[in-house]
Amino acid sequence: MKTIFLPIFLGHQARNILQTNIFNSLKNDKEIRIVIFTKPVKVDLYKKKYGADNVFIEGVDFKKASKFESILQKLYIIGTDVETVKRRQLKDLYTTRNYIAYLIQRLTTKTIGNIKILQRFLRYLDYLFVYDDVLEIFFRKYNPSLVFCPHVLAKFDIHFLKTSKRLGVKNIAMVNSWDSLTSRGLIRVFPDYLIVHNEVIKDEAISLNGYPEENISIVGMPHFDYYVNDQRSSRADFYNKVKIPLNKEIILFCPAGSRMNDTEWQVIKMLDDAIKVGKINFPAHILVRQPPNADMIMGDLKESENITFDRASLRFDTGDPNDWEWTREDMIHLADSLYHSRIVLNYASTMTIDAIALDKPLINIVFDGWEKKEKKDSFSWFYHNRTHYKKAFATGGIRDVHSIDELVSAMNSYFLKPSIDADGRSRLVAQQCWKLDGKGGKRVSDLMRGLIQ
């Protein structure tokens, strides 16, 4: 029997791996033993949900990062020479007016971002001087054949990659999201093999990090297999579940949440007013899907005849917004919410890709409610100019709106003719999803089987 180590410390890792065919396929193979590592607070839940004769759950705590590691991590983050990093530095400049600090940061970005030997030197220092041996006892206990890290940049996964390299255990890691390599810094530890969703991320791994092309595998998006393989609920059943009248058309509003944006509630109020006075030319109902990690700021917004709030996630009271969990039912509910929506409204989050995977007209909101914010305070100025989003926007599959009037006009146009921008949405699916064929999870599990033969 071969053993695979699987660190799952973040909510989206559990969704992307444990709620997909990656985990199910490996679990059903009785020649494979899986050891899932997670935070101690989640151990009992994971034993109940995922435990089996060949699936073991272990809880792990790691040491707090040293000052040296914190310095290295800051250099990794600013060492990616992309627009996202520049916007972050400009935001600091607009806040502090410290031009010297800004120039130093830009020089550091340009230097590290474009001199690969410096990147390799940082990784060498990281490997030599930053190490926590807490995992070695588990490596001796289970003698793994492979370590699979679902988030190559996550601090927890980095511990597993470092330990596996020191002990000579084969490892493979995944880039977990479309913005990871342009928003979260350089890859700290090169895994033996790297899994990516698409050609865009593959190119970023090579061009920004110098990762060897021959060790990269493109698999698509395994957590999108639900959109292809599962049968959707009927319109009547779904509308009854969310308590929306059947004669209404659902506008799915996907907030970024309180950690990122404080004016989303204003946009919803403006939409509610537009529905009441007849500016929206169809019977619209706004279904607000709260993000799993942090509800939106509500202001004085309340449910009404035109607004329904929806949230599907279990949150742990740990102070870490990443400590949330979804069930299979939550995954199905998300797919149903998108499927039964007429239009999706979004703030440049990954829900952009979810919506176009089901060919839904997609509108991204690029204004801060009724407020006029300075650049340093504007969610729209920063998030809609990030590197990954600009690549997606260039496909023509996303409609950006900069005022409530533009938003209402776009909604009315899409209602009358949903096929508007359909070609752009197809290009965006090809760019971000690679193959939307329901086999992403199988491709990942097959890769791992091949590595442990």
N, C-alpha and C positions, 0 to 999 in steps of 0.2 A: 504494500500500500504506500502510495506517494502522498506527502503532506504539503499543503499550500498554506502559507500565512497570508491573512487578509486583514489589514488594518482598516477599521471603519470608525472614525472618530467624529465625523461631521454628518449632519443631516442629509446633505445632498449626495454624499458618498453612499449612504444607506439606500437612498432612492435610486441612484444610478447603477448600483451593483446588486444589493440584496433584493430589490424589487424587480429585477430583470432576469432574463434567461442566462446571464453570466453565472449567477449564483445557483439558480435552479438546475442548470445543466451539470455543474460540477457536483452539487449535492446529490444528484440522482446517480452519479457514478460511484459505485461502492468500492472501486479501486483507488478512490481519492479521499483523503482526510483533509478537512478544512478547519483551520483554527482562526476564528474571528477575534481580533483584538479591538477593544473599545474602552471608553471611559468607565470607571467603576460604577458610576451611577446608572449606567445602561445595562449592566451585566444581567440582572434578573429578567428584564424585558427581552433581551436578545436570546437568553436561554429558552424562554417561553415561545418566542416567535420563530427562531431559526435553529435551535438546538436539534440534534439528531444523533444517531449512532456514530455517524462519521463527521459530525460538526460539533466543535468545542468552542466555548466562549471564555475569553480571558480578559480581565480588567487590568489596565496599566496606567500608572501616573508617571509623568516625566519631570525631571528637574526644570526649574525655571531657567530661562535663557540667561547666559552670562553676559556681561557688558561687551565682551569681545564678540560674541555671537550676534548681539543686537547691532553692533557697528557693521559687521559683515552683512547682515540682513538688509540694513539701510543701503549699503553699497550695491547689493544685488537689485534692489527695487529701483534705484535711480540709474542703474547701469544698463538699462534697456533704452536705446535711442529711438523712441517712437513718440508720436504726437500725444498719446495719453500721458506719458511722463512729463512732457513739456507743459501740458495743460495743468497738471498737478503743481508744477513748479511756478507757473504763472499765477495760479490761485494763491499760493503762499506769498508771492511778490505783491499782489494786489492787497493782501491782508496786512503784511508787515512793512511794505515799502522798503525792504532791505535789499537794495540792488546788488550789494557785494555778495550777500549770501546766494542770491539768484544766479549771479555769474559763476560763482564757485560750483553750484549745483549743475549748471549747464555744461561747464567745462568737464566736470566729473562724468556726466552722462555721455558726452561726446567721446571722452577718452576710453572709459570702460566699455561703452557700447560698441566701439569700432575697432578695438585692439583685442583680438581673441586671446592673445597670450596673457593679458592681464586678467581676463576672465578665468583662464586656467589656473593662474597664480592664486586668485581668490578661492577657487575650489580646493586647491592644494592646502592652503592655510586652514580652510574649513575642515578638511578631512583630518589634518594633523592635530588641531587644537580644540575642536568642538566635537565632543563625543560623550554620550550617556550609555553606560554599559548595562542599564536596567533590563534590556531585552535578552541579554546573553543567556540567562537562566532558562528562558523559553526555547531558545534555539537548541540548547543542550537537551531539554526535556522532550521536544517533539522531533528534532532532527529534520527540518523541512527540506524539501527538494526545490521549492520555489517560493519567492516572496512576491506578491502582487500588490502594488501600491496604486490605489485608484486616483490619487491626486499628487502628481509628482512634485508640486510646490508646497504642499501642506507640511507644517512642522512635524506632525506625527509621522507622516510617511517618510520624511527625511531620516528620522531615527532608524526606521526599518531598513531603508536603503543603505545607510552607513554600516549598520550592524551586519547586514548580509554581505557586504563587500569585505568587511574585516574578517568574517568567518568563512568566506569562500562559497557562499550560497547564491545560486542563480537568482536574478531578480528582473522584474518587468514592471513598468509604471505607465500610467495613463495621464494625458493632459485632459483635465476634467471639463473644461468649458471654453467657449469661443474667445474669451478675453484673458485667459490665464497668462499667456506668454507675453502679452503686451501691457497688462495691468498689474501683475503681481511679481514681476521681476525675473531675473535670470534663473535658469535651472541650477540649483545648488549642488545636486548630486546627479551625475549622469547614470541612469539605470542601464543595465545590460541591453535592454530592449525597451522601445517606447511605442505606446499605442496612441494614435490621434484620431479625431473624428473625420478630418477632411484634409484636402491638399493645402488649404490656407494655413492650418496649424502646422502641418508638416514643413512648409516653407519657413514659418517663423522659428520652428525648432532648429532648423539648419542655419538660416541667415542671422538670427539674433543670438543664438547660443553656440553655434558650431557643432551641433549634435550630428553624428554620422548618419547619412541618409540611408545606408544599407540596413540599419537597425530599427528603422521606423516602419510600423504597420498601420495602414489606414483601415478603419473598421466601420465607419458610420457612427450613428448615435444609438447605442443599445437601449437607452430608456425611451426612445421613440418607437420601439417595436410595438408598444401598446397601440399606437395609432394605426398600425397596419394589421396586426394579428387579431385584435379583440373586436367583438361585435359591440356596436354602440347601443346604449339604451334608447328606447323609443322616445319621441318628442313628448308624448303625454307623460310617460314615467319620469323623465327628467324634470319637466316643468312642475310636476306635482312634488317632486323631491325638494326643489328650491322655492316652491310656493310662488310661482309666477303665473299669471293668467295665460292660457293657451293662445289668446288672440294677440299677444304682444310679441315683438321681435327683440331678442336678447342682444344687448350691447355689453360685451364682456370688458369690464374696466379692470386693468391689472396694475395696481399701485406699486411703486418701488418700496414704500413703507417708511416708517418714522425715522429710521436711521439715515435716510438719504434725502427725503423730500418732505417739506412741511406745507405745501400748497395744493396737494392733490385734492383735498376735500373742497377747495374753492372751485376747481374745474368741474367736479361732480355737481356742485350746487348750480353752477352756470348751465350745465347740461340739463339739470332738472327744470330750471327756469325755461330753457329753450323748448323742452317738451311741453310744458304747461301752456306756453303762448303760441304753440303750433309752428315754431320755426323748423322743427324736425318733421319731415313730411311722411312719417309712418309711425305706427303705434310702438314706440320704443320703450324698453324697460332696461335699466342699468343694473347689471349684476356685478357687484364689486367683489372681486376675488382677492381676499387679503393674502399677502405673501406669507410663507411659512415661518419666517424668522422674526418678523416685527410688523404688527398691524400699522396701518396708516394713521397719521394724525387726523383726528375727527373734527376739530373745530366745533362748530355747532351743527354739524351734519348729522342727520338721523335718517332711519329708514322711512320711506314714504310709499305712496302708490306707484312711484316710478323708480324706486331704489331698493335693492335687496343686497345684503351683505352675506358673504360666504367665506368660510375658512375651514380648511381641512389639514390639520397637522396636530401632533402631540408635541408639546413643548416642555422641556425640562427646566426646573427652576434653579439654574446654575449660574445665571448671570452671563452666560455665553449665548448669543443669538443663534449660533450654529448648532445648538443642541435641540434639534427637532427631529421628528420621525414621521414618515408616511407609511401607510399600509397599502396593500394591493388595491383596496377599495378607494383609497385616496388617489391613486394613479388613474384608476378608471374614471373617477369623478372629474379629474382634470380633463381627460380626453373627452368626456361627455360635455363638459362646460364649453370647450372649444367647438366641438362638433355642432352643438345646437345654438351657437352664437351666430348672429348675422354679420357682425363686425367686431373686431378686437381693438381696444384702445390700450396703449402701452407707453412706457417711458424708457425705451431703449434697453430693456432687460432681455434675458434669455427667452422670455415669453414671446419675443419677436419670432424666434425660430419655431416654437411650438405652434404658433398661429399659422405660419406659412406652410408648415408640414401638413396641415389640414386644409390648405388653400383658402384661408379666411382673409378677406380684406383687412389690412392692418394699418392703423393710424398711430403714429408716435407723436406724443404731445411735447411741443418744444416751446412752452411758455409757462410762466410761474403764476398760474391763476390770474387774479386781478391785480397782483402786485408787480411792481417794476423794480426788479432787484439788480444790484450791482453784480458784475461778473463773479466776484469772489464768493457771492452768496447764491448764485443762480445754479440750480440743479441742471437746467437745460443747457446752459453755456458749457458746462463741463462734460456732462455725460453724453451729449449728442455729438461731441467732437472727438470722442475717443477713437483710437486707431481701428479697433475691431468693428466698431459700429459704422465707421465711414466706408470700410470695405463692403459691409453688408448693404449699406444705403446705395452704393454705386450700382447695384444690380437692378435698381428700379422697382424692387418689390415692396418698398416701404413708402408710405405717404407721411411726410412730416407736416405738421400744422403749427402755426405761430400765433394763433389767436382763437378765441371762441368762435368767431365768424368763419374762419377757415375750417375749424373742426366740424361745425354744423354743415357747411357746404360739402365737405368731403364725405360725411356720413350720408347725406342725401344722395350724392352721386353714386356711392357704393351700393346703396339700397336699390336704386333704379337699375344699376348695371354692375353686378358683382364681378364681372369679368375684367373690369378696368384693372390694369396692372398685373393681370394674370401671368403674362409672359415674364415680368420681372420677378414675380413670386416663384415661378419655375426656376429661374436662374438662381435665386436665393436658396432654394431647396438644394439645387445641385452644388452650390458653393459650400453650404454649411452642413448638409446631411450626407453628402457623398452618395450613398445608396440608401434610399428609404424603402427597404424591401422586407423589413421585419426579421432580418437575420443578423443584426448587429451583435446581439448577445451571443449567438452561436459562434460568430467569428472570433470573439474574444476568448470564449471558453476553449475553442479548438486551438487557438494559439498557445494557451497555457498547457493543454494536453501535449502538444507537440514539444514543448520545452521540458517536460518532465519524463518523456519516454526514455 
